Amino acid sequence: MSVRSPMQWMSKDHGGFSTAAPEDLVRPMVSTGAFGYEEVSVGRMRADPGSLLNWMAGLIRTRRECSEIGTGAWSIMQTGNDAVLALRHDIADSSTVILNNLGRKRCTISLDLSGDEISSITDLFCDRAYEPLDSEHPQVRMEGFGYRWMRIGGIY
């Protein structure tokens, strides 16, 4: 049976949860090793741009900015690859296209988008920097487990 501790707040004694003496704690804090408060804490993760905490905060922020999701009409887009899930959400003046490669292998997919749509695409949340789409051949090369959220039209 494993004992789980909550994520520490700070890289200080008891992870910033308590100023009590160690013997007065109900459960001991993880204080050493890879999961000790000096290695893993909210404070340390906030300072690391590549941390899971910052990635999740970016995902939540992006989702909140996408009013198309949840209020617009949605559809599944064909990509030519069964491993890639492509969802499109449309409202009156903008759309979002969300691509998720659910497979391990890199692939290139095709998107059915008009030239006008392609000219107004903005990347919102991606696993890497993507090349702009070509209006003649709108294709995206995705890494294994890659993702790309795009807005068509709208304010940005």
C-alpha positions as CSV (number, residue, x, y, z in Angstrom):
1,M,0.0,0.0,0.0
2,S,1.4,3.4,-0.9
3,V,1.0,6.5,1.2
4,R,0.2,9.6,-0.8
5,S,0.9,13.2,0.2
6,P,-0.6,16.3,-1.3
7,M,1.4,18.6,-3.5
8,Q,3.5,20.9,-1.3
9,W,3.0,24.6,-1.6
10,M,6.5,25.7,-0.9
11,S,10.0,24.3,-0.8
12,K,10.1,24.8,3.0
13,D,9.6,22.6,6.0
14,H,6.3,20.7,5.8
15,G,5.8,22.0,2.3
16,G,4.4,25.3,3.6
17,F,1.3,23.5,5.1
18,S,2.2,23.9,8.8
19,T,4.6,25.4,11.2
20,A,4.0,22.6,13.7
21,A,6.8,20.4,15.0
22,P,7.2,17.2,12.9
23,E,5.9,15.0,15.8
24,D,2.7,17.0,15.9
25,L,1.7,16.4,12.3
26,V,-1.1,13.9,11.7
27,R,0.8,12.4,8.8
28,P,4.4,13.0,8.0
29,M,5.3,15.1,4.9
30,V,7.4,13.6,2.2
31,S,10.7,15.5,2.9
32,T,13.3,13.6,0.9
33,G,13.7,12.0,-2.5
34,A,12.2,12.9,-5.9
35,F,8.8,13.9,-4.3
36,G,10.2,15.8,-1.3
37,Y,9.1,19.4,-0.7
38,E,12.4,20.7,-2.0
39,E,11.9,19.0,-5.4
40,V,8.1,19.2,-5.9
41,S,6.1,22.2,-4.8
42,V,3.5,24.5,-6.4
43,G,6.0,27.4,-6.0
44,R,8.7,25.5,-8.0
45,M,6.2,24.3,-10.6
46,R,5.0,27.9,-11.2
47,A,8.5,29.0,-11.9
48,D,9.1,26.2,-14.5
49,P,7.4,27.2,-17.8
50,G,7.5,23.5,-18.9
51,S,5.8,22.1,-15.7
52,L,2.6,20.1,-15.8
53,L,1.0,22.8,-13.6
54,N,1.7,25.6,-16.1
55,W,0.7,23.3,-19.0
56,M,-2.7,22.6,-17.3
57,A,-3.2,26.3,-16.5
58,G,-2.6,27.2,-20.2
59,L,-5.1,24.5,-21.3
60,I,-7.7,25.8,-18.9
61,R,-7.1,29.4,-19.9
62,T,-7.4,28.5,-23.6
63,R,-10.6,26.5,-23.1
64,R,-12.2,29.4,-21.2
65,E,-11.3,31.8,-24.1
66,C,-13.0,29.4,-26.6
67,S,-16.7,30.3,-26.3
68,E,-17.3,28.2,-29.5
69,I,-16.8,25.1,-27.4
70,G,-20.0,24.3,-25.5
71,T,-22.1,27.0,-27.2
72,G,-21.5,26.4,-30.9
73,A,-22.5,23.6,-33.2
74,W,-19.8,20.9,-33.3
75,S,-18.8,18.4,-35.9
76,I,-16.2,15.8,-36.5
77,M,-13.8,16.6,-39.3
78,Q,-12.3,14.0,-41.5
79,T,-8.5,13.9,-41.5
80,G,-7.6,10.9,-43.5
81,N,-6.1,9.2,-40.4
82,D,-8.1,7.3,-37.8
83,A,-5.6,8.1,-35.1
84,V,-6.4,11.9,-35.3
85,L,-9.5,13.2,-33.7
86,A,-10.5,16.6,-35.3
87,L,-13.4,18.5,-33.8
88,R,-14.8,21.8,-35.1
89,H,-17.0,24.1,-33.1
90,D,-18.8,27.0,-34.9
91,I,-20.6,30.1,-33.7
92,A,-21.7,33.1,-35.8
93,D,-18.4,34.9,-36.2
94,S,-15.7,32.3,-35.4
95,S,-14.8,28.6,-35.2
96,T,-12.3,26.5,-33.4
97,V,-10.6,23.4,-34.8
98,I,-9.1,21.0,-32.3
99,L,-6.7,18.3,-33.5
100,N,-5.5,15.5,-31.3
101,N,-3.2,12.7,-32.5
102,L,-4.2,9.8,-30.3
103,G,-1.5,7.6,-31.8
104,R,2.2,7.2,-31.1
105,K,3.3,7.7,-34.7
106,R,3.9,11.0,-36.5
107,C,1.4,11.6,-39.3
108,T,0.3,14.1,-41.9
109,I,-3.4,14.9,-42.1
110,S,-5.5,16.9,-44.5
111,L,-8.1,19.4,-43.4
112,D,-11.2,20.5,-45.4
113,L,-11.0,24.2,-44.9
114,S,-11.6,27.1,-47.4
115,G,-8.9,29.6,-48.4
116,D,-10.7,32.3,-46.5
117,E,-10.7,30.1,-43.3
118,I,-7.0,29.3,-43.7
119,S,-6.1,32.9,-44.1
120,S,-7.7,33.8,-40.7
121,I,-6.4,30.9,-38.6
122,T,-4.7,31.6,-35.3
123,D,-3.0,28.9,-33.2
124,L,-4.3,28.9,-29.7
125,F,-2.7,25.9,-27.9
126,C,-0.3,23.5,-29.4
127,D,2.3,20.9,-28.5
128,R,4.9,22.8,-30.7
129,A,5.2,25.6,-33.2
130,Y,3.4,24.7,-36.4
131,E,3.9,25.9,-39.9
132,P,1.1,28.0,-41.3
133,L,-1.4,26.1,-43.4
134,D,-1.1,26.3,-47.1
135,S,-4.4,27.3,-48.7
136,E,-3.8,25.1,-51.7
137,H,-3.0,21.9,-49.6
138,P,-4.1,22.4,-46.0
139,Q,-2.1,19.7,-44.3
140,V,-0.7,19.4,-40.8
141,R,2.2,17.2,-39.8
142,M,1.5,16.0,-36.2
143,E,3.8,14.3,-33.8
144,G,2.7,11.2,-31.9
145,F,0.2,12.4,-29.2
146,G,0.5,15.9,-30.7
147,Y,-2.3,18.5,-30.4
148,R,-3.2,21.8,-32.1
149,W,-6.1,24.1,-31.2
150,M,-6.8,26.8,-33.8
151,R,-9.3,29.6,-34.2
152,I,-10.8,30.6,-37.5
153,G,-12.0,34.2,-37.6
154,G,-13.0,35.8,-34.4
155,I,-11.0,38.4,-32.5
156,Y,-7.6,36.6,-32.8
